[in-house]
Amino acid sequence: MRPSVQEMIAQSKGKKFKKNVEKFVPVILFLIASVSVLTTIGIVLTLIVETITFFTRVPITDFLFGTTWLPFSNKEAMFGIWPLIIGTLKVTLIATIVAVPIGIGAAIYLSEYASETVRRIVKPVLEILAGIPTIVYGFFALTFVTPVLQSFFPEIKIFNAISPGIVVGIMIIPMIASLSEDAMSSVPKQIREGALAMGSTKFEVAMKVTLPAALSGIVASVVLAISRAIGETMIVSLAAGSTPKMDGDFTGSIQTMTSYIVQVSKGDAGYGTTIYYSIYAVGFTLFVFTMVMNILASYVSKRFREEY
């Protein structure tokens, strides 16, 4: 039965509408995708412009090579970035020591030992940690972890690097565990079965077969987690203190790059002052740190990937 003229016209209109949709959809999707790119460009340009303004007032050599950070000094303000970098690295080091073995250990258990039922329960519980607001972690570090540490080590001050470092480590465990478990689970079962058939134990399979095969993903997860620890703000602002020091003491008050930005952003400096522009210089330094870590994670993932 041949279609009527009206039906043919309707089909023709439908085809034209579909063609128009096909033309506009890529444009709309491109605009949506461009939002994140343009936002990133805007942030970077803002950081660069304001940082340049800061360096018109403070010599860049003083900023890069100075060892004293005293922006609020009544005599002579000093803007040597290294005390803030050292404070940031102290917290990051402790967080890494806490998070890496626990995160990778959890990933090995979930990938190699846990049953499907246990995996469905444990993995979401681990990932709940990632959804807890960081300000809650900060008060947990200040009101619980620090007093517990002081009961064992009385020399630890109320504000210190150890307590926030431990809590930041707890915070990044889900990132390491989840990404590492995904990397290990992607290793083909035939490789595990072959190793077991050769007489290897489950532990030997995990350590000598699965772990090396998933090394690129595991290392990338660790690097990304460290990058997250470097940029943590609320925990260190609440529990680490605000004393920029360039020494090896972990028991006393310190100040990180992010906590300094928070301090100034609360209104301790007026708009347009040198101290105000210093937060952009510190923020740009932090941006460089995290960008290098992300590039390193990408390089490691590509460099050490094993094809199966």
C-alpha positions in Angstrom: 0.0 0.0 0.0 1.5 3.3 -1.1 1.7 6.1 1.5 -0.5 9.1 1.0 0.7 12.5 0.0 0.2 13.8 3.6 2.3 10.9 5.0 5.1 11.5 2.5 5.1 15.2 3.5 5.2 14.3 7.2 8.1 11.8 6.6 10.0 14.5 4.7 9.5 17.0 7.6 10.7 14.4 10.0 13.8 13.8 8.1 14.6 17.5 7.9 14.1 17.8 11.6 16.5 15.0 12.3 19.0 16.5 10.0 18.7 19.9 11.8 19.1 18.1 15.2 22.2 16.3 13.9 23.7 19.7 12.9 23.0 21.5 16.1 23.9 18.7 18.6 27.6 18.7 17.9 27.7 22.5 18.3 25.8 22.4 21.6 28.1 19.6 22.9 31.2 21.5 21.8 30.0 24.6 23.8 29.3 22.5 26.9 32.8 20.9 26.6 34.4 24.4 26.1 33.1 25.6 29.5 35.6 23.6 31.5 38.4 24.6 29.1 37.5 28.3 29.2 37.2 28.2 33.0 40.6 26.7 33.3 42.1 29.3 31.0 40.4 32.1 33.0 41.8 30.8 36.3 45.3 30.4 34.9 45.2 33.9 33.4 44.0 35.4 36.6 46.7 33.7 38.6 49.4 34.8 36.1 48.2 38.5 35.9 47.9 38.9 39.7 51.2 37.1 40.3 53.0 39.4 37.9 51.5 42.3 39.9 52.9 40.8 43.1 56.4 40.5 41.5 56.4 44.2 40.6 56.4 44.9 44.3 58.5 42.0 45.6 61.6 40.7 43.8 61.1 37.2 42.4 64.5 36.2 43.8 63.3 37.0 47.3 60.2 35.0 46.8 61.9 31.9 45.3 65.1 31.8 47.4 64.0 33.5 50.6 63.8 31.4 53.8 61.6 33.7 55.9 57.9 34.3 55.4 56.7 37.3 57.5 54.1 39.1 55.4 52.4 40.8 58.4 55.7 42.2 59.9 55.4 45.8 61.2 59.1 46.4 60.3 59.9 44.8 57.0 57.7 42.3 55.3 59.5 39.2 54.0 58.1 36.9 51.3 60.4 33.9 51.1 58.1 31.0 50.0 60.2 28.1 51.3 58.7 28.0 54.9 55.2 27.5 53.3 56.6 24.8 50.9 58.3 23.0 53.8 55.1 23.0 55.8 53.1 21.7 52.9 55.7 18.9 52.3 55.6 17.9 56.0 51.9 17.2 55.9 52.1 15.6 52.5 54.9 13.3 53.6 53.0 12.0 56.6 49.8 11.6 54.6 51.7 9.6 52.0 53.3 7.3 54.7 49.8 6.7 56.1 47.8 6.4 52.9 50.0 4.4 50.5 50.4 1.1 52.4 46.8 1.1 53.7 45.4 2.1 50.3 47.4 -0.5 48.3 46.8 -3.1 51.0 43.0 -2.5 50.7 43.2 -2.7 46.9 45.1 -6.0 47.1 42.5 -7.5 49.5 39.5 -6.3 47.4 41.1 -7.5 44.1 42.6 -10.8 45.1 41.0 -12.1 48.3 37.6 -10.5 48.9 34.5 -12.3 47.7 32.0 -10.5 45.5 29.7 -9.9 48.5 32.5 -8.5 50.6 33.7 -6.3 47.7 30.2 -4.8 47.2 30.1 -3.9 50.9 33.7 -2.8 51.6 34.4 -0.7 48.5 31.4 1.7 49.0 32.2 2.0 52.7 35.8 3.0 51.7 34.5 5.5 49.2 32.2 7.1 51.8 35.4 8.6 53.3 35.8 10.6 50.1 32.4 12.2 50.6 33.0 13.5 54.1 33.5 17.3 54.2 37.1 18.2 54.8 36.1 20.6 57.6 34.8 17.6 59.5 38.2 16.0 59.0 39.8 19.1 60.3 37.9 19.2 63.5 38.5 15.4 63.9 42.2 16.1 63.6 42.1 19.0 66.1 39.8 17.5 68.7 40.5 13.8 68.6 43.7 12.8 66.8 45.9 15.5 68.4 44.8 14.7 72.0 45.4 11.0 71.4 48.8 11.8 70.1 49.5 14.0 73.1 48.6 11.2 75.4 51.5 9.2 74.0 53.9 12.1 73.1 53.3 15.0 75.4 55.8 17.2 73.5 53.4 17.5 70.6 51.7 20.9 70.5 48.0 21.5 69.9 48.8 22.7 66.4 51.3 20.4 64.6 52.1 18.7 61.4 51.6 15.1 62.5 47.9 15.2 63.3 46.7 16.9 60.0 49.1 14.7 58.1 47.5 11.5 59.5 44.0 12.8 58.8 44.9 13.9 55.2 46.3 10.4 54.7 43.0 8.9 55.9 41.2 11.2 53.5 43.2 10.1 50.4 43.0 6.4 51.2 39.8 5.9 49.1 41.5 7.5 46.1 44.5 5.1 46.2 42.4 2.1 47.1 39.7 2.6 44.5 42.0 3.5 41.6 44.5 0.8 42.5 41.8 -1.8 42.8 40.4 -0.9 39.4 43.9 -1.2 37.9 44.4 -4.6 39.5 41.0 -5.9 38.6 41.7 -5.1 34.9 44.6 -7.6 34.8 43.2 -10.6 32.9 42.1 -13.7 34.9 44.1 -16.0 32.6 47.4 -14.5 34.0 46.3 -15.2 37.6 45.1 -18.7 36.7 48.4 -19.4 34.8 50.4 -18.4 37.9 48.2 -20.5 40.2 48.6 -23.5 37.8 52.4 -23.1 38.1 52.1 -23.6 41.9 52.1 -20.0 43.1 50.1 -19.1 46.2 47.5 -16.3 46.2 49.9 -14.0 47.9 52.7 -14.7 45.4 50.2 -14.1 42.5 49.2 -10.8 44.0 52.7 -9.5 44.7 54.6 -11.0 41.7 52.0 -11.0 39.0 49.0 -8.7 39.6 50.9 -5.9 41.3 53.6 -5.5 38.6 51.0 -5.8 35.8 48.9 -3.0 37.4 51.9 -0.9 38.4 51.2 2.0 36.1 47.7 2.4 37.4 48.8 2.0 41.1 51.6 4.6 40.7 49.3 7.0 38.9 46.8 6.7 41.8 49.5 7.4 44.4 50.7 10.4 42.5 47.2 11.8 42.1 46.5 11.2 45.8 49.7 13.1 46.7 48.6 15.9 44.5 45.3 16.0 46.4 47.2 16.0 49.7 49.3 19.0 48.6 46.2 21.0 47.8 44.2 20.2 50.9 43.0 23.3 52.7 40.5 22.9 55.6 42.3 20.2 57.5 45.6 22.0 57.6 43.9 25.4 58.3 42.2 24.0 61.4 44.8 21.6 62.8 48.3 22.6 61.5 48.5 26.2 62.8 49.7 29.4 61.2 53.4 29.5 61.9 55.6 29.4 58.8 58.9 27.7 59.8 61.7 26.2 57.8 62.9 23.4 60.0 62.5 19.7 60.5 60.1 19.9 63.5 56.9 18.0 63.1 55.6 18.5 66.6 55.0 22.3 66.5 52.8 24.7 64.6 53.4 25.1 60.9 51.7 26.8 58.0 51.1 25.4 54.5 50.5 27.2 51.3 46.7 26.6 51.4 46.3 27.6 55.0 48.1 30.9 54.3 45.7 31.6 51.4 42.8 30.9 53.8 44.3 33.2 56.5 44.5 36.2 54.1 41.2 35.4 52.4 39.5 35.8 55.8 40.1 39.6 55.7 43.6 39.9 57.3 44.7 42.1 54.3 43.1 44.8 52.3 42.4 44.6 48.6 45.3 45.8 46.5 47.9 45.4 49.1 51.1 43.4 48.7 49.8 40.8 51.1 46.6 40.5 49.0 48.6 39.9 45.9 50.8 37.4 47.7 48.0 34.9 47.9 48.0 34.8 44.1 51.8 34.1 44.0 51.3 31.4 46.6 48.3 30.0 44.7 50.4 30.0 41.4 53.1 28.1 43.2 50.5 25.6 44.4 49.2 25.3 40.9 52.6 24.5 39.6 53.1 21.8 42.2 49.8 20.1 41.4 50.3 20.5 37.6 53.7 18.8 37.9 52.2 16.0 39.9 49.4 15.4 37.4 51.9 15.5 34.5 54.0 13.0 36.4 51.0 10.7 36.9 50.2 10.8 33.2 53.8 10.1 32.3 54.1 7.2 34.7 50.8 5.7 33.5 52.0 5.8 29.9 55.6 4.9 30.5 55.1 1.8 32.7 51.9 0.5 31.2 52.2 -3.2 30.4 50.1 -4.5 27.5 48.3 -7.8 27.8 
